[in-house]
Amino acid sequence: MTFNRERHIPIPLGRRLQRLRYSALPMASFVVCVFLAGWLWQRQGLLPNSVGEVEAVRIDVAAGADGIIVPLPRGQWTLFDRVEANDVLVRLDDRAVRAEVATLKAELIRLRGDLAAAAEQIELDEAQRQHDHRRESRRLIWQTEQQRLDVLDRRAAIEADRIEEIRLNEQLTLLEPLQSQEAVSNMEITDLRLQRDEVRKRIEENERGLTESQTQLDRSLASLQEYPQLRTAQAAKLLKPLEAAIAVGERQLDELQVQIDGLVIRAPISGTICEIHSWPGQSLRAGDPVVTLAADQGRYIVSYVRQEQRVRPTVGMAVWVRVHGAGGSLVRSVVERVGPQVELVPVHLQRDPKVEEWGQPVCIRPPANLELCPGQLIDIRFDLWHISNSG
C-alpha cells in the first residue's frame, strides 16, 4: 500500500504582500526615516549660523606741520593709486622753516655778543678776587655757557643744511630724467650735484664738530660740579638771563626739527588711495587730513554671536567660513579673540535691518587658502560639537 505525500497549498500572492506590509515594510520605513532625519540634521548643522565681515582698515594721513603743498617730482598722486609704506605722499614748502632757521641764527649771534660782554664783566670781577678756586669756578661757568652756545650753533647749522640738501635732492630728482632728453644741460646738473655734495660735506663737518662740542660741554659740566659752592651770586645773576635765552633757543631748535620732519608726509602703511583731501598750492595746518589710505588686507574677520544662539565663543574655538553668497565648501578657521561686552550689531550684518540685534563680537583668523577682500561679507558656522566637548 502506497501513501501519497501531502502536498502544501501555496500561499496566495495577496497574502504574502499583506504579511510584507504588516512586518517588514514598517521596519524599513522606520530605518529610512531615521537615515533621512540624520541627513537633514547634518545638513542643517553645516549651514552658516552667522555673518561677519573682513576688517577694512582706512587711515587718514594728516599733516604734521603747517605749510603749503608743493608738487612732487613724480607728479601728483591720483585716486586708487597703489602706495607702499614710507612712500612720500605730500611735501610742504620749506620757506617758512628756512626763515625761522635764519632768525634763530641771528638770535645766536646776538647771544654770543651778550655772552662776550658777560665774560668781560666776570673778568673784571675776577680781578678783584684772589682765590684760585673762585676764579676757576667763574671760568668754568663762562666756558660751560660758551660751549652750550657752540652746540646750539652747530645744531642750527646742521638743520639749515638739511633743508638745503632736501631742496637740492628734489631739484635733482626732477631734472635728472630730463638730462637724457637734452632738456637740461649737463653743466646745470653737475652744478646742482656739486652744491649738494658741498652741503653734505658741511653737514658731516658740523656733525663732527657737534660731537666734539658736546664732549667738551660734558667735561666742563663735570668739572663745574667740583665747584658748586664757589659759584658766586654775582656771576649767577649775570649769566641767568643768558642761560634762559639759550634754553629758549634750544627749545626753538627742537620745534624746528619737528617742523622739518613734518615737511615730508609719508605713507604709514601699504595700501590704495581712496580719498584725496588736499592738492598742491593748498595751505595746510598741522593735523589736517591729506589722503585716506585703505589697506589691501584685513587682519581678521569680525562676527557677532547673538544672545539667542547656543554658542559661547572662546579663544581657539573652531569655526567654518566661506564668502557670503559665493557657495562652495566651508573652510576651517579658529577664533582668535572674543569681545568683553555685548554690543549692537552693525546694520549691514543684521538679519533684518529694521530690528536691532545685539551680540558678542569675535575676531576670527582669515584662512590662508581663502582669498578675502577688506569689507567682504563672510558666512560663518560655529563648531557646536567642539563647543560641547570643550565645555
C-alpha positions as CSV (number, residue, x, y, z in Angstrom):
1,M,0.0,0.0,0.0
2,T,1.5,3.3,-1.1
3,F,1.0,6.6,0.6
4,N,1.0,9.9,-1.3
5,R,2.9,12.7,0.3
6,E,0.7,15.6,1.4
7,R,1.1,18.5,-1.0
8,H,1.4,22.0,0.5
9,I,-1.1,24.5,-0.6
10,P,0.8,27.6,-1.9
11,I,0.3,30.9,-0.1
12,P,-1.5,33.4,-2.3
13,L,0.5,36.4,-3.5
14,G,-2.0,38.8,-1.9
15,R,-1.4,37.1,1.4
16,R,2.4,37.4,1.0
17,L,2.1,41.1,0.2
18,Q,-0.1,41.6,3.3
19,R,2.4,40.0,5.5
20,L,5.2,42.2,4.0
21,R,3.1,45.3,4.6
22,Y,2.5,44.4,8.2
23,S,6.0,43.2,9.2
24,A,9.0,44.2,7.0
25,L,7.6,47.5,5.5
26,P,7.1,49.4,8.8
27,M,10.7,48.5,9.9
28,A,12.2,49.5,6.5
29,S,10.2,52.8,6.7
30,F,11.5,53.5,10.2
31,V,15.1,52.9,9.1
32,V,14.7,55.2,6.1
33,C,13.1,57.9,8.2
34,V,16.0,57.7,10.7
35,F,18.5,57.9,8.0
36,L,16.8,60.9,6.4
37,A,16.4,62.7,9.7
38,G,20.1,62.2,10.4
39,W,21.0,63.5,6.9
40,L,18.7,66.6,7.4
41,W,20.2,67.3,10.8
42,Q,23.7,67.0,9.5
43,R,22.9,69.3,6.5
44,Q,21.3,71.8,8.8
45,G,24.3,71.7,11.1
46,L,26.6,72.6,8.1
47,L,24.6,75.7,7.3
48,P,26.1,79.0,8.4
49,N,24.6,80.4,11.6
50,S,26.2,83.9,11.5
51,V,27.5,86.5,9.1
52,G,30.8,88.5,9.6
53,E,32.9,90.8,7.6
54,V,36.6,91.1,6.8
55,E,38.2,94.0,8.7
56,A,38.5,97.1,6.4
57,V,41.3,99.4,7.6
58,R,41.1,103.0,6.5
59,I,43.7,105.5,7.7
60,D,43.5,109.3,7.4
61,V,47.1,110.6,6.8
62,A,47.4,114.0,8.4
63,A,49.9,116.8,8.0
64,G,52.5,117.0,10.8
65,A,53.3,120.7,10.3
66,D,51.8,123.9,8.8
67,G,52.7,124.8,5.2
68,I,51.8,124.9,1.6
69,I,51.7,121.8,-0.5
70,V,54.3,121.8,-3.4
71,P,54.2,119.5,-6.4
72,L,56.1,116.2,-6.2
73,P,58.8,115.4,-8.8
74,R,57.0,112.2,-9.7
75,G,53.7,114.0,-10.2
76,Q,50.5,114.2,-8.1
77,W,49.0,111.0,-6.7
78,T,45.6,110.2,-8.1
79,L,42.6,108.3,-6.8
80,F,43.1,104.5,-6.4
81,D,46.9,104.7,-6.8
82,R,48.8,102.0,-5.1
83,V,51.4,103.2,-2.5
84,E,53.9,101.3,-0.4
85,A,54.7,102.0,3.2
86,N,57.1,105.0,3.6
87,D,56.3,106.4,0.1
88,V,56.3,110.2,0.0
89,L,52.7,111.3,-0.3
90,V,53.0,115.1,0.1
91,R,55.8,117.6,0.5
92,L,55.3,121.0,2.1
93,D,57.1,124.3,1.2
94,D,60.2,124.8,3.4
95,R,60.5,128.6,3.0
96,A,58.9,129.3,6.4
97,V,61.2,126.9,8.2
98,R,64.2,128.3,6.4
99,A,63.2,131.8,7.6
100,E,62.9,130.6,11.1
101,V,66.3,129.0,11.0
102,A,67.8,132.3,9.7
103,T,66.0,134.1,12.6
104,L,67.4,131.7,15.1
105,K,70.9,132.1,13.7
106,A,70.7,135.9,14.0
107,E,69.5,135.4,17.6
108,L,72.5,133.2,18.3
109,I,74.8,136.0,17.0
110,R,73.2,138.4,19.5
111,L,73.5,135.9,22.3
112,R,77.1,135.4,21.5
113,G,77.7,139.1,21.8
114,D,75.9,139.3,25.1
115,L,77.9,136.3,26.4
116,A,81.1,138.1,25.5
117,A,80.0,141.1,27.4
118,A,79.2,139.0,30.4
119,A,82.6,137.3,30.1
120,E,84.3,140.7,30.3
121,Q,82.2,141.7,33.3
122,I,83.1,138.5,35.0
123,E,86.8,139.0,34.2
124,L,86.6,142.5,35.8
125,D,85.1,140.9,38.9
126,E,87.7,138.3,38.9
127,A,90.5,140.9,39.1
128,Q,89.2,141.8,42.5
129,R,89.4,138.3,43.9
130,Q,92.4,136.4,44.8
131,H,91.1,132.9,45.4
132,D,92.0,130.5,42.7
133,H,89.0,128.3,43.2
134,R,86.6,131.2,42.8
135,R,88.4,132.3,39.6
136,E,88.3,128.7,38.2
137,S,84.6,128.4,39.0
138,R,83.8,131.6,37.2
139,R,85.9,130.5,34.2
140,L,84.1,127.1,34.1
141,I,80.7,128.9,34.3
142,W,81.5,131.1,31.3
143,Q,83.1,128.1,29.5
144,T,80.1,125.9,30.0
145,E,77.7,128.5,28.6
146,Q,80.1,129.2,25.7
147,Q,80.1,125.5,24.8
148,R,76.3,125.2,25.2
149,L,76.1,128.1,22.7
150,D,78.5,126.3,20.4
151,V,76.4,123.1,20.5
152,L,73.3,125.1,19.7
153,D,75.1,126.9,16.9
154,R,76.2,123.6,15.4
155,R,72.7,122.1,15.6
156,A,71.2,125.2,13.9
157,A,73.7,125.0,11.1
158,I,73.0,121.2,10.6
159,E,69.3,121.8,10.4
160,A,69.7,124.6,7.9
161,D,71.9,122.4,5.7
162,R,69.4,119.6,6.0
163,I,66.7,121.8,4.5
164,E,69.1,122.8,1.7
165,E,70.0,119.2,1.0
166,I,66.3,118.2,0.7
167,R,65.7,121.1,-1.7
168,L,68.7,120.1,-3.9
169,N,67.7,116.5,-3.9
170,E,64.2,117.4,-5.1
171,Q,65.7,119.5,-7.9
172,L,68.0,116.7,-9.0
173,T,65.1,114.2,-8.9
174,L,63.1,116.4,-11.1
175,L,65.9,117.4,-13.6
176,E,68.0,114.3,-14.0
177,P,65.3,112.4,-16.1
178,L,65.3,115.5,-18.4
179,Q,69.1,115.3,-18.9
180,S,68.8,112.3,-21.3
181,Q,66.3,114.3,-23.3
182,E,68.7,117.2,-23.6
183,A,66.1,119.5,-21.9
184,V,68.6,120.3,-19.2
185,S,72.3,121.0,-19.7
186,N,74.9,118.7,-18.1
187,M,76.5,121.8,-16.6
188,E,73.4,122.6,-14.6
189,I,73.1,119.0,-13.3
190,T,76.8,119.0,-12.4
191,D,76.4,122.3,-10.6
192,L,73.5,121.0,-8.5
193,R,75.4,117.9,-7.6
194,L,78.4,119.9,-6.5
195,Q,76.1,122.1,-4.4
196,R,74.5,119.1,-2.8
197,D,77.9,117.4,-2.1
198,E,79.2,120.7,-0.6
199,V,76.1,120.8,1.7
200,R,76.6,117.1,2.7
201,K,80.2,117.9,3.5
202,R,79.2,120.8,5.7
203,I,76.7,118.6,7.4
204,E,79.4,115.9,8.1
205,E,81.8,118.6,9.4
206,N,79.2,120.2,11.6
207,E,78.2,116.8,13.0
208,R,81.8,116.0,13.9
209,G,82.1,119.5,15.4
210,L,78.8,118.9,17.3
211,T,80.1,115.7,18.8
212,E,83.3,117.4,19.9
213,S,81.5,120.4,21.3
214,Q,79.1,118.1,23.2
215,T,82.1,116.2,24.6
216,Q,83.7,119.4,25.8
217,L,80.4,120.6,27.3
218,D,80.1,117.3,29.2
219,R,83.6,117.7,30.6
220,S,83.0,121.3,31.6
221,L,79.8,120.3,33.4
222,A,81.6,117.6,35.2
223,S,84.4,120.0,36.3
224,L,81.8,122.6,37.4
225,Q,80.3,120.1,39.7
226,E,83.6,120.2,41.7
227,Y,83.0,123.8,42.5
228,P,79.2,124.1,43.3
229,Q,79.8,126.1,46.4
230,L,82.1,128.6,44.7
231,R,79.6,129.9,42.1
232,T,79.1,133.4,43.3
233,A,75.7,135.1,43.3
234,Q,77.1,137.9,41.1
235,A,78.2,135.5,38.4
236,A,74.9,133.7,38.6
237,K,73.0,137.0,38.3
238,L,74.9,138.0,35.2
239,L,74.5,134.7,33.4
240,K,70.9,133.8,34.4
241,P,69.3,135.9,31.6
242,L,71.7,134.4,29.1
243,E,71.1,130.8,30.3
244,A,67.3,131.4,30.0
245,A,67.8,132.8,26.4
246,I,69.9,129.9,25.4
247,A,67.4,127.4,26.8
248,V,64.7,129.1,24.8
249,G,66.9,128.8,21.7
250,E,67.3,125.1,22.4
251,R,63.5,124.6,22.6
252,Q,63.0,126.6,19.4
253,L,65.5,124.4,17.6
254,D,63.7,121.3,18.9
255,E,60.5,122.7,17.4
256,L,62.2,123.4,14.1
257,Q,63.4,119.8,14.0
258,V,59.8,118.6,14.4
259,Q,58.7,121.0,11.7
260,I,61.4,119.9,9.3
261,D,60.4,116.2,9.9
262,G,56.8,117.2,9.1
263,L,57.6,118.8,5.8
264,V,57.6,115.3,4.2
265,I,54.4,113.3,4.7
266,R,54.9,109.6,4.1
267,A,52.5,106.6,3.8
268,P,52.3,104.8,7.2
269,I,51.1,101.6,5.5
270,S,50.9,99.9,2.1
271,G,47.5,100.3,0.5
272,T,45.4,102.2,-2.0
273,I,44.5,105.9,-2.0
274,C,40.7,106.0,-1.7
275,E,40.3,109.8,-0.9
276,I,42.4,112.9,-1.6
277,H,41.7,115.8,0.7
278,S,44.5,118.3,-0.3
279,W,46.2,119.4,-3.5
280,P,49.4,121.4,-4.5
281,G,49.1,125.1,-3.7
282,Q,46.7,124.5,-0.8
283,S,47.7,125.6,2.7
284,L,47.6,123.0,5.5
285,R,47.5,123.2,9.2
286,A,49.1,120.5,11.4
287,G,46.5,117.8,11.8
288,D,44.6,118.5,8.5
289,P,43.9,115.3,6.5
290,V,45.9,114.9,3.3
291,V,44.8,111.5,1.9
292,T,42.9,108.4,3.1
293,L,44.6,105.0,2.6
294,A,42.8,101.7,2.5
295,A,44.7,98.6,3.5
296,D,44.9,95.8,1.0
297,Q,44.2,93.1,3.5
298,G,42.2,92.7,6.7
299,R,43.8,91.3,9.8
300,Y,40.8,89.3,10.9
301,I,37.1,88.5,10.3
302,V,34.6,90.2,12.7
303,S,31.4,88.5,13.6
304,Y,28.8,88.7,16.3
305,V,27.2,85.9,18.4
306,R,23.6,86.7,19.2
307,Q,22.2,86.2,22.6
308,E,19.7,83.6,21.5
309,Q,22.3,81.4,19.8
310,R,23.5,78.3,21.6
311,V,27.1,79.4,21.3
312,R,29.6,80.5,23.9
313,P,32.6,81.8,22.0
314,T,36.1,81.1,23.4
315,V,39.6,81.7,22.1
316,G,40.7,78.8,20.0
317,M,37.2,77.6,19.1
318,A,36.9,76.0,15.7
319,V,34.7,77.8,13.1
320,W,33.9,77.3,9.4
321,V,33.9,80.2,7.0
322,R,33.2,80.9,3.3
323,V,32.5,84.0,1.2
324,H,28.9,85.1,1.6
325,G,26.7,84.3,-1.4
326,A,29.5,82.5,-3.3
327,G,28.5,79.0,-2.3
328,G,31.2,76.3,-2.2
329,S,32.5,74.4,0.8
330,L,33.3,75.9,4.2
331,V,36.9,76.4,5.2
332,R,38.1,75.7,8.8
333,S,39.5,78.5,11.0
334,V,39.7,79.5,14.7
335,V,38.5,82.3,17.0
336,E,41.5,84.5,17.9
337,R,39.8,87.0,20.3
338,V,36.5,87.5,22.0
339,G,35.0,90.8,22.9
340,P,34.3,91.5,26.6
341,Q,30.8,93.0,26.1
342,V,27.6,92.5,24.2
343,E,27.3,95.2,21.5
344,L,24.9,96.5,18.9
345,V,25.4,94.6,15.7
346,P,26.2,96.8,12.7
347,V,23.2,97.3,10.4
348,H,24.8,95.6,7.4
349,L,25.3,92.4,9.5
350,Q,21.8,92.2,10.9
351,R,19.4,89.7,9.6
352,D,16.6,92.3,9.5
353,P,17.9,95.9,9.3
354,K,14.6,97.1,10.8
355,V,15.1,95.1,14.0
356,E,18.1,95.9,16.3
357,E,20.3,92.9,17.2
358,W,22.8,92.6,20.0
359,G,25.7,90.2,20.1
360,Q,29.2,89.5,21.5
361,P,31.9,90.4,18.9
362,V,34.5,87.8,18.0
363,C,37.7,88.0,15.8
364,I,38.3,85.1,13.5
365,R,41.6,84.3,11.8
366,P,41.3,84.6,8.0
367,P,42.2,81.2,6.4
368,A,45.3,81.3,4.3
369,N,43.7,79.4,1.4
370,L,40.8,81.8,1.1
371,E,41.2,85.0,-0.8
372,L,39.4,87.7,1.0
373,C,38.9,91.4,0.3
374,P,38.5,94.0,3.1
375,G,34.9,94.7,3.8
376,Q,33.7,91.4,2.3
377,L,30.8,89.6,4.0
378,I,31.6,86.1,5.2
379,D,29.3,83.2,6.1
380,I,30.3,81.7,9.5
381,R,29.4,78.4,11.2
382,F,30.5,77.9,14.8
383,D,31.5,74.3,15.6
384,L,28.9,73.4,18.2
385,W,30.3,69.9,18.7
386,H,33.7,71.4,19.5
387,I,31.9,73.7,22.0
388,S,30.1,70.9,23.8
389,N,33.3,68.9,24.1
390,S,35.4,71.9,25.3
391,G,32.7,72.8,27.9
